[in-house]
Amino acid sequence: MKNQTNQTLGTLRAVEPRTMWPDEAADFTPWLAREENILALGRAIGLELEVEHTEMAVGPFAADILARDSAIGNYVIIENQLAKTNHDHLGKAITYAAFLGASTIVWVAPAFTDEHRKALDWLNDNSVDTLSFFGVQVELGRVCQVVEKFRRVIIRRDVTTLPSSPPSYLDSHQALAA
């Protein structure tokens, strides 16, 4: 096994979706519709997704993404939001699916309420076998480089004054060796 002592580690920090995509329609939907991202979403739920349209007109409204499951040819509605799930987006997704003849709804959000999880479970349990409902949580993280910091916890007893800032690791070793 390769020696891992010289490896640099990173720290994963959570990122709020709105800091990455300020606007759902203008920022998040186009990002999600990019080929590599729609393929990743499809892998997460076991579908082979291909984007047909973004912001597809449905009367005075617009479906975020109309996709096709290329494995079976059926339409898929992808309704995304950048906040915790709400009734408005669930209703929109169902309306868009009915109007556009989609057999699958994929609802993408950073957080799902227990009530909306239960609603999606109920829809799956009580709908015909040709309809499917997915809830997909989007999570973002940023990898930050680890910064090493050495903090002095033990000092020699004969040190009468301390520098205004703690010495570096190397300085601590030199002081101990003296």
N, C-alpha and C positions, 0 to 999 in steps of 0.2 A: 504494500500500500504506500502511496506517495506521502511524503512528509508534509503535513498541513500547517506547520508552525510559521511559515512565511506567507500565509494567505491573509489577505485583507478582507475583513468582514464588513458588511453593510448593515444598516439598521432600517427596518421597514417602518415607515410612518404613514398613518392613515391620511388620506386626502379627501376633503369634502368634494363631491361631484360638481357643485356649483362653482368652485374655484377653478375647475378645469374647463367646464362648459357653462358659461353664464346663462345661455338661453337654450331651452330644449330644442325648438325648431331650427334655429340658426346654427347651433353649435353641436349639440349632442346627437341629433338625428343624422346629420351628414357624417359624423365620426362613426356612429354605429353602422351606417350603411356601407362604409368602406369594405371592400372585399375581405380583407384579413380579419376585420372585426365581426362581420356577419358570419363568417366561417367559424370563428371562435364561439360565437353565441350558439350556432347550430351544433357544434360538438358538445357544448355543455348540456344540451337537451336532446341530443340524438337525432337531429334533423339535418338534412343537406339543404341549407338555405341559399337562395339567390335573390337578390333585390330586384324587384320589378319596377317600383316607383317609390319615391319619398314624397311626403306631404301630398298624398293622393286625395283629390277632391271627393268629398262625400256630401253632396248638397252644399250647405254653407260651411261645412267643417272640413277637416283634412286628417286622414289617417297618417300617422307618423311614417310607417314603412309598410308597404305591401310587398311581400316576398312570396316565393314559390318554394315548396319542398320538392327539389328536383328528383328525389328518389321516387315519389309517387305522383308528382304534378299538381298537388293541391295548393291553394292559396293559403298564406299565413299572414295574419295581422300582427304587427309588432307595435305595441303601444308603450312608449317610454315616458318616464318622468324623472325629475331630478330631486324629488322630495319623497317623503313617506307616502305610501299608497293612499288613495282617496276614492270615494265613490264616483266622482266625476270621470276619472280615467277608466275605471272598470266599465261604466256605462258607455263611454266612447268606444272602447274596444269591442264590446258586444254589438253596438250599432254599426261600426265599420265592418265587422265580420259578416253581419246579416246583409248589409247593403252590397258588399263586394263578393259575397259567396265564398268566404274563407272558411275552412274547416278547423283551423288552429288559431288560437290567440296566444301570443307570448307577451306578457306584461313585464317590463323591465323597470326596476326602481331600486334605490339604495336601501330601502327598508320596507318591509311588509307588516301591516298590522295583523294581529291574530284574527280579526274579523275578516280581513281580505284573504288570508290564507284559507280560512274555513270556507269562504265563498267559492274560491277556486276548487277546493276539494269537493264541495257540494256540486258544483257545475260538472266536474269530471265524473262524479258518482251518479249523477241523475240525467246526464245527457246521452244521446245516442252514441254508439261506439265510434262514429265517424267524426265526432267533435272532440277536440283536445284543448285544454287550458293549462298554460305554464306560467309560473311566477319565477322570475329570475332576478336575483339580487345582484346589483352591480357594486363592486367594491374597488376602490382605488387605493394604491399605495405608492409611495415614493421611496426609493432606496437611497439612503444617505450614507456617506462614508463615515465610518467610525473615527472619532477623534480620541486619541489616547490622552488621558490626563492622569498625572501622578500627583497625589496629594500626600504631603508629609503627615505621618501619624505618630512617629517616634523621632525625637531629636536627641542629640548628645546633651548630657547634663551641664557640661561646661560652656555651652553657648549662652552668652549673656544677652546678646541682642539678635533679633531675627530680622532678616531682610523684609522689606515691605511686601514682597510677594514670595511665595514658596519657591525654593530652588527647583530646577528641572531634575529629572531622574538622574542624569549624568552628574549634576552638581551634588546631589545627595550621596551618590556613590563615592565621589571624590572626597567629600567631607568625612565620610565614614572610614575611608582608607587612610586618612591623615593621622 
